[in-house]
Amino acid sequence: MQHNYGYSPSAAGQSLLNRVVRQRNALRAAIPKPDFTDEAAVDRYIDAKRNLNKLDFREVHEAYMALPEEQR
């Protein structure tokens, strides 16, 4: 019988995942929505959202901590 002694790897992983999702959503909300008549601005907006999905959890955390307090 294996004992975890109060530590659950699956719960720790789920906690990390939840934190990253919350932080990534805050970063998405911080990206200003462009004037949709400006095609170049829309392309930059879409690229910013795509690039956000490519960040690993440490990069997401660093970007999140760089946000002003009222946007977190």
Phi and psi restraints in degrees (range 20) as a CNS / XPLOR table:
assign (resid 1 and name C) (resid 2 and name N)
       (resid 2 and name CA) (resid 2 and name C) 1.0 -100.0 20.0 2
assign (resid 2 and name N) (resid 2 and name CA)
       (resid 2 and name C) (resid 3 and name N) 1.0 137.2 20.0 2
assign (resid 2 and name C) (resid 3 and name N)
       (resid 3 and name CA) (resid 3 and name C) 1.0 -110.9 20.0 2
assign (resid 3 and name N) (resid 3 and name CA)
       (resid 3 and name C) (resid 4 and name N) 1.0 137.4 20.0 2
assign (resid 3 and name C) (resid 4 and name N)
       (resid 4 and name CA) (resid 4 and name C) 1.0 -95.5 20.0 2
assign (resid 4 and name N) (resid 4 and name CA)
       (resid 4 and name C) (resid 5 and name N) 1.0 -16.3 20.0 2
assign (resid 4 and name C) (resid 5 and name N)
       (resid 5 and name CA) (resid 5 and name C) 1.0 52.9 20.0 2
assign (resid 5 and name N) (resid 5 and name CA)
       (resid 5 and name C) (resid 6 and name N) 1.0 47.0 20.0 2
assign (resid 5 and name C) (resid 6 and name N)
       (resid 6 and name CA) (resid 6 and name C) 1.0 84.0 20.0 2
assign (resid 6 and name N) (resid 6 and name CA)
       (resid 6 and name C) (resid 7 and name N) 1.0 -2.4 20.0 2
assign (resid 6 and name C) (resid 7 and name N)
       (resid 7 and name CA) (resid 7 and name C) 1.0 -108.7 20.0 2
assign (resid 7 and name N) (resid 7 and name CA)
       (resid 7 and name C) (resid 8 and name N) 1.0 126.5 20.0 2
assign (resid 7 and name C) (resid 8 and name N)
       (resid 8 and name CA) (resid 8 and name C) 1.0 -117.3 20.0 2
assign (resid 8 and name N) (resid 8 and name CA)
       (resid 8 and name C) (resid 9 and name N) 1.0 109.1 20.0 2
assign (resid 8 and name C) (resid 9 and name N)
       (resid 9 and name CA) (resid 9 and name C) 1.0 -58.0 20.0 2
assign (resid 9 and name N) (resid 9 and name CA)
       (resid 9 and name C) (resid 10 and name N) 1.0 -36.0 20.0 2
assign (resid 9 and name C) (resid 10 and name N)
       (resid 10 and name CA) (resid 10 and name C) 1.0 -69.5 20.0 2
assign (resid 10 and name N) (resid 10 and name CA)
       (resid 10 and name C) (resid 11 and name N) 1.0 -37.4 20.0 2
assign (resid 10 and name C) (resid 11 and name N)
       (resid 11 and name CA) (resid 11 and name C) 1.0 -68.5 20.0 2
assign (resid 11 and name N) (resid 11 and name CA)
       (resid 11 and name C) (resid 12 and name N) 1.0 -37.9 20.0 2
assign (resid 11 and name C) (resid 12 and name N)
       (resid 12 and name CA) (resid 12 and name C) 1.0 -65.4 20.0 2
assign (resid 12 and name N) (resid 12 and name CA)
       (resid 12 and name C) (resid 13 and name N) 1.0 -41.6 20.0 2
assign (resid 12 and name C) (resid 13 and name N)
       (resid 13 and name CA) (resid 13 and name C) 1.0 -64.8 20.0 2
assign (resid 13 and name N) (resid 13 and name CA)
       (resid 13 and name C) (resid 14 and name N) 1.0 -40.4 20.0 2
assign (resid 13 and name C) (resid 14 and name N)
       (resid 14 and name CA) (resid 14 and name C) 1.0 -66.4 20.0 2
assign (resid 14 and name N) (resid 14 and name CA)
       (resid 14 and name C) (resid 15 and name N) 1.0 -37.9 20.0 2
assign (resid 14 and name C) (resid 15 and name N)
       (resid 15 and name CA) (resid 15 and name C) 1.0 -63.6 20.0 2
assign (resid 15 and name N) (resid 15 and name CA)
       (resid 15 and name C) (resid 16 and name N) 1.0 -43.8 20.0 2
assign (resid 15 and name C) (resid 16 and name N)
       (resid 16 and name CA) (resid 16 and name C) 1.0 -62.4 20.0 2
assign (resid 16 and name N) (resid 16 and name CA)
       (resid 16 and name C) (resid 17 and name N) 1.0 -45.0 20.0 2
assign (resid 16 and name C) (resid 17 and name N)
       (resid 17 and name CA) (resid 17 and name C) 1.0 -60.6 20.0 2
assign (resid 17 and name N) (resid 17 and name CA)
       (resid 17 and name C) (resid 18 and name N) 1.0 -44.9 20.0 2
assign (resid 17 and name C) (resid 18 and name N)
       (resid 18 and name CA) (resid 18 and name C) 1.0 -61.7 20.0 2
assign (resid 18 and name N) (resid 18 and name CA)
       (resid 18 and name C) (resid 19 and name N) 1.0 -41.6 20.0 2
assign (resid 18 and name C) (resid 19 and name N)
       (resid 19 and name CA) (resid 19 and name C) 1.0 -63.9 20.0 2
assign (resid 19 and name N) (resid 19 and name CA)
       (resid 19 and name C) (resid 20 and name N) 1.0 -44.1 20.0 2
assign (resid 19 and name C) (resid 20 and name N)
       (resid 20 and name CA) (resid 20 and name C) 1.0 -64.1 20.0 2
assign (resid 20 and name N) (resid 20 and name CA)
       (resid 20 and name C) (resid 21 and name N) 1.0 -40.6 20.0 2
assign (resid 20 and name C) (resid 21 and name N)
       (resid 21 and name CA) (resid 21 and name C) 1.0 -62.9 20.0 2
assign (resid 21 and name N) (resid 21 and name CA)
       (resid 21 and name C) (resid 22 and name N) 1.0 -45.9 20.0 2
assign (resid 21 and name C) (resid 22 and name N)
       (resid 22 and name CA) (resid 22 and name C) 1.0 -61.4 20.0 2
assign (resid 22 and name N) (resid 22 and name CA)
       (resid 22 and name C) (resid 23 and name N) 1.0 -44.0 20.0 2
assign (resid 22 and name C) (resid 23 and name N)
       (resid 23 and name CA) (resid 23 and name C) 1.0 -67.6 20.0 2
assign (resid 23 and name N) (resid 23 and name CA)
       (resid 23 and name C) (resid 24 and name N) 1.0 -42.2 20.0 2
assign (resid 23 and name C) (resid 24 and name N)
       (resid 24 and name CA) (resid 24 and name C) 1.0 -64.2 20.0 2
assign (resid 24 and name N) (resid 24 and name CA)
       (resid 24 and name C) (resid 25 and name N) 1.0 -38.9 20.0 2
assign (resid 24 and name C) (resid 25 and name N)
       (resid 25 and name CA) (resid 25 and name C) 1.0 -64.8 20.0 2
assign (resid 25 and name N) (resid 25 and name CA)
       (resid 25 and name C) (resid 26 and name N) 1.0 -38.0 20.0 2
assign (resid 25 and name C) (resid 26 and name N)
       (resid 26 and name CA) (resid 26 and name C) 1.0 -65.5 20.0 2
assign (resid 26 and name N) (resid 26 and name CA)
       (resid 26 and name C) (resid 27 and name N) 1.0 -39.2 20.0 2
assign (resid 26 and name C) (resid 27 and name N)
       (resid 27 and name CA) (resid 27 and name C) 1.0 -65.9 20.0 2
assign (resid 27 and name N) (resid 27 and name CA)
       (resid 27 and name C) (resid 28 and name N) 1.0 -40.7 20.0 2
assign (resid 27 and name C) (resid 28 and name N)
       (resid 28 and name CA) (resid 28 and name C) 1.0 -60.6 20.0 2
assign (resid 28 and name N) (resid 28 and name CA)
       (resid 28 and name C) (resid 29 and name N) 1.0 -42.7 20.0 2
assign (resid 28 and name C) (resid 29 and name N)
       (resid 29 and name CA) (resid 29 and name C) 1.0 -66.6 20.0 2
assign (resid 29 and name N) (resid 29 and name CA)
       (resid 29 and name C) (resid 30 and name N) 1.0 -25.5 20.0 2
assign (resid 29 and name C) (resid 30 and name N)
       (resid 30 and name CA) (resid 30 and name C) 1.0 -80.2 20.0 2
assign (resid 30 and name N) (resid 30 and name CA)
       (resid 30 and name C) (resid 31 and name N) 1.0 -14.0 20.0 2
assign (resid 30 and name C) (resid 31 and name N)
       (resid 31 and name CA) (resid 31 and name C) 1.0 -75.3 20.0 2
assign (resid 31 and name N) (resid 31 and name CA)
       (resid 31 and name C) (resid 32 and name N) 1.0 119.4 20.0 2
assign (resid 31 and name C) (resid 32 and name N)
       (resid 32 and name CA) (resid 32 and name C) 1.0 -66.8 20.0 2
assign (resid 32 and name N) (resid 32 and name CA)
       (resid 32 and name C) (resid 33 and name N) 1.0 135.1 20.0 2
assign (resid 32 and name C) (resid 33 and name N)
       (resid 33 and name CA) (resid 33 and name C) 1.0 -73.5 20.0 2
assign (resid 33 and name N) (resid 33 and name CA)
       (resid 33 and name C) (resid 34 and name N) 1.0 132.7 20.0 2
assign (resid 33 and name C) (resid 34 and name N)
       (resid 34 and name CA) (resid 34 and name C) 1.0 -82.7 20.0 2
assign (resid 34 and name N) (resid 34 and name CA)
       (resid 34 and name C) (resid 35 and name N) 1.0 169.7 20.0 2
assign (resid 34 and name C) (resid 35 and name N)
       (resid 35 and name CA) (resid 35 and name C) 1.0 -73.2 20.0 2
assign (resid 35 and name N) (resid 35 and name CA)
       (resid 35 and name C) (resid 36 and name N) 1.0 116.4 20.0 2
assign (resid 35 and name C) (resid 36 and name N)
       (resid 36 and name CA) (resid 36 and name C) 1.0 -73.9 20.0 2
assign (resid 36 and name N) (resid 36 and name CA)
       (resid 36 and name C) (resid 37 and name N) 1.0 1.4 20.0 2
assign (resid 36 and name C) (resid 37 and name N)
       (resid 37 and name CA) (resid 37 and name C) 1.0 -88.0 20.0 2
assign (resid 37 and name N) (resid 37 and name CA)
       (resid 37 and name C) (resid 38 and name N) 1.0 -12.8 20.0 2
assign (resid 37 and name C) (resid 38 and name N)
       (resid 38 and name CA) (resid 38 and name C) 1.0 -96.7 20.0 2
assign (resid 38 and name N) (resid 38 and name CA)
       (resid 38 and name C) (resid 39 and name N) 1.0 103.0 20.0 2
assign (resid 38 and name C) (resid 39 and name N)
       (resid 39 and name CA) (resid 39 and name C) 1.0 -61.4 20.0 2
assign (resid 39 and name N) (resid 39 and name CA)
       (resid 39 and name C) (resid 40 and name N) 1.0 -40.0 20.0 2
assign (resid 39 and name C) (resid 40 and name N)
       (resid 40 and name CA) (resid 40 and name C) 1.0 -64.7 20.0 2
assign (resid 40 and name N) (resid 40 and name CA)
       (resid 40 and name C) (resid 41 and name N) 1.0 -40.0 20.0 2
assign (resid 40 and name C) (resid 41 and name N)
       (resid 41 and name CA) (resid 41 and name C) 1.0 -66.1 20.0 2
assign (resid 41 and name N) (resid 41 and name CA)
       (resid 41 and name C) (resid 42 and name N) 1.0 -38.5 20.0 2
assign (resid 41 and name C) (resid 42 and name N)
       (resid 42 and name CA) (resid 42 and name C) 1.0 -65.1 20.0 2
assign (resid 42 and name N) (resid 42 and name CA)
       (resid 42 and name C) (resid 43 and name N) 1.0 -41.9 20.0 2
assign (resid 42 and name C) (resid 43 and name N)
       (resid 43 and name CA) (resid 43 and name C) 1.0 -61.0 20.0 2
assign (resid 43 and name N) (resid 43 and name CA)
       (resid 43 and name C) (resid 44 and name N) 1.0 -42.9 20.0 2
assign (resid 43 and name C) (resid 44 and name N)
       (resid 44 and name CA) (resid 44 and name C) 1.0 -63.8 20.0 2
assign (resid 44 and name N) (resid 44 and name CA)
       (resid 44 and name C) (resid 45 and name N) 1.0 -39.8 20.0 2
assign (resid 44 and name C) (resid 45 and name N)
       (resid 45 and name CA) (resid 45 and name C) 1.0 -62.1 20.0 2
assign (resid 45 and name N) (resid 45 and name CA)
       (resid 45 and name C) (resid 46 and name N) 1.0 -47.1 20.0 2
assign (resid 45 and name C) (resid 46 and name N)
       (resid 46 and name CA) (resid 46 and name C) 1.0 -64.6 20.0 2
assign (resid 46 and name N) (resid 46 and name CA)
       (resid 46 and name C) (resid 47 and name N) 1.0 -42.4 20.0 2
assign (resid 46 and name C) (resid 47 and name N)
       (resid 47 and name CA) (resid 47 and name C) 1.0 -61.6 20.0 2
assign (resid 47 and name N) (resid 47 and name CA)
       (resid 47 and name C) (resid 48 and name N) 1.0 -40.5 20.0 2
assign (resid 47 and name C) (resid 48 and name N)
       (resid 48 and name CA) (resid 48 and name C) 1.0 -62.1 20.0 2
assign (resid 48 and name N) (resid 48 and name CA)
       (resid 48 and name C) (resid 49 and name N) 1.0 -42.4 20.0 2
assign (resid 48 and name C) (resid 49 and name N)
       (resid 49 and name CA) (resid 49 and name C) 1.0 -67.2 20.0 2
assign (resid 49 and name N) (resid 49 and name CA)
       (resid 49 and name C) (resid 50 and name N) 1.0 -40.3 20.0 2
assign (resid 49 and name C) (resid 50 and name N)
       (resid 50 and name CA) (resid 50 and name C) 1.0 -64.6 20.0 2
assign (resid 50 and name N) (resid 50 and name CA)
       (resid 50 and name C) (resid 51 and name N) 1.0 -43.9 20.0 2
assign (resid 50 and name C) (resid 51 and name N)
       (resid 51 and name CA) (resid 51 and name C) 1.0 -64.8 20.0 2
assign (resid 51 and name N) (resid 51 and name CA)
       (resid 51 and name C) (resid 52 and name N) 1.0 -31.3 20.0 2
assign (resid 51 and name C) (resid 52 and name N)
       (resid 52 and name CA) (resid 52 and name C) 1.0 -62.4 20.0 2
assign (resid 52 and name N) (resid 52 and name CA)
       (resid 52 and name C) (resid 53 and name N) 1.0 -35.9 20.0 2
assign (resid 52 and name C) (resid 53 and name N)
       (resid 53 and name CA) (resid 53 and name C) 1.0 -70.7 20.0 2
assign (resid 53 and name N) (resid 53 and name CA)
       (resid 53 and name C) (resid 54 and name N) 1.0 -17.9 20.0 2
assign (resid 53 and name C) (resid 54 and name N)
       (resid 54 and name CA) (resid 54 and name C) 1.0 -86.6 20.0 2
assign (resid 54 and name N) (resid 54 and name CA)
       (resid 54 and name C) (resid 55 and name N) 1.0 -10.2 20.0 2
assign (resid 54 and name C) (resid 55 and name N)
       (resid 55 and name CA) (resid 55 and name C) 1.0 -74.3 20.0 2
assign (resid 55 and name N) (resid 55 and name CA)
       (resid 55 and name C) (resid 56 and name N) 1.0 142.6 20.0 2
assign (resid 55 and name C) (resid 56 and name N)
       (resid 56 and name CA) (resid 56 and name C) 1.0 -83.4 20.0 2
assign (resid 56 and name N) (resid 56 and name CA)
       (resid 56 and name C) (resid 57 and name N) 1.0 177.0 20.0 2
assign (resid 56 and name C) (resid 57 and name N)
       (resid 57 and name CA) (resid 57 and name C) 1.0 -64.5 20.0 2
assign (resid 57 and name N) (resid 57 and name CA)
       (resid 57 and name C) (resid 58 and name N) 1.0 -31.2 20.0 2
assign (resid 57 and name C) (resid 58 and name N)
       (resid 58 and name CA) (resid 58 and name C) 1.0 -70.3 20.0 2
assign (resid 58 and name N) (resid 58 and name CA)
       (resid 58 and name C) (resid 59 and name N) 1.0 -41.7 20.0 2
assign (resid 58 and name C) (resid 59 and name N)
       (resid 59 and name CA) (resid 59 and name C) 1.0 -66.1 20.0 2
assign (resid 59 and name N) (resid 59 and name CA)
       (resid 59 and name C) (resid 60 and name N) 1.0 -38.1 20.0 2
assign (resid 59 and name C) (resid 60 and name N)
       (resid 60 and name CA) (resid 60 and name C) 1.0 -62.1 20.0 2
assign (resid 60 and name N) (resid 60 and name CA)
       (resid 60 and name C) (resid 61 and name N) 1.0 -44.4 20.0 2
assign (resid 60 and name C) (resid 61 and name N)
       (resid 61 and name CA) (resid 61 and name C) 1.0 -63.3 20.0 2
assign (resid 61 and name N) (resid 61 and name CA)
       (resid 61 and name C) (resid 62 and name N) 1.0 -43.7 20.0 2
assign (resid 61 and name C) (resid 62 and name N)
       (resid 62 and name CA) (resid 62 and name C) 1.0 -62.5 20.0 2
assign (resid 62 and name N) (resid 62 and name CA)
       (resid 62 and name C) (resid 63 and name N) 1.0 -43.1 20.0 2
assign (resid 62 and name C) (resid 63 and name N)
       (resid 63 and name CA) (resid 63 and name C) 1.0 -66.5 20.0 2
assign (resid 63 and name N) (resid 63 and name CA)
       (resid 63 and name C) (resid 64 and name N) 1.0 -39.4 20.0 2
assign (resid 63 and name C) (resid 64 and name N)
       (resid 64 and name CA) (resid 64 and name C) 1.0 -63.1 20.0 2
assign (resid 64 and name N) (resid 64 and name CA)
       (resid 64 and name C) (resid 65 and name N) 1.0 -43.3 20.0 2
assign (resid 64 and name C) (resid 65 and name N)
       (resid 65 and name CA) (resid 65 and name C) 1.0 -67.9 20.0 2
assign (resid 65 and name N) (resid 65 and name CA)
       (resid 65 and name C) (resid 66 and name N) 1.0 -21.1 20.0 2
assign (resid 65 and name C) (resid 66 and name N)
       (resid 66 and name CA) (resid 66 and name C) 1.0 -80.2 20.0 2
assign (resid 66 and name N) (resid 66 and name CA)
       (resid 66 and name C) (resid 67 and name N) 1.0 -13.4 20.0 2
assign (resid 66 and name C) (resid 67 and name N)
       (resid 67 and name CA) (resid 67 and name C) 1.0 -68.1 20.0 2
assign (resid 67 and name N) (resid 67 and name CA)
       (resid 67 and name C) (resid 68 and name N) 1.0 148.6 20.0 2
assign (resid 67 and name C) (resid 68 and name N)
       (resid 68 and name CA) (resid 68 and name C) 1.0 -60.3 20.0 2
assign (resid 68 and name N) (resid 68 and name CA)
       (resid 68 and name C) (resid 69 and name N) 1.0 149.1 20.0 2
assign (resid 68 and name C) (resid 69 and name N)
       (resid 69 and name CA) (resid 69 and name C) 1.0 -52.6 20.0 2
assign (resid 69 and name N) (resid 69 and name CA)
       (resid 69 and name C) (resid 70 and name N) 1.0 -39.0 20.0 2
assign (resid 69 and name C) (resid 70 and name N)
       (resid 70 and name CA) (resid 70 and name C) 1.0 -71.2 20.0 2
assign (resid 70 and name N) (resid 70 and name CA)
       (resid 70 and name C) (resid 71 and name N) 1.0 -13.1 20.0 2
assign (resid 70 and name C) (resid 71 and name N)
       (resid 71 and name CA) (resid 71 and name C) 1.0 -97.5 20.0 2
assign (resid 71 and name N) (resid 71 and name CA)
       (resid 71 and name C) (resid 72 and name N) 1.0 -5.6 20.0 2
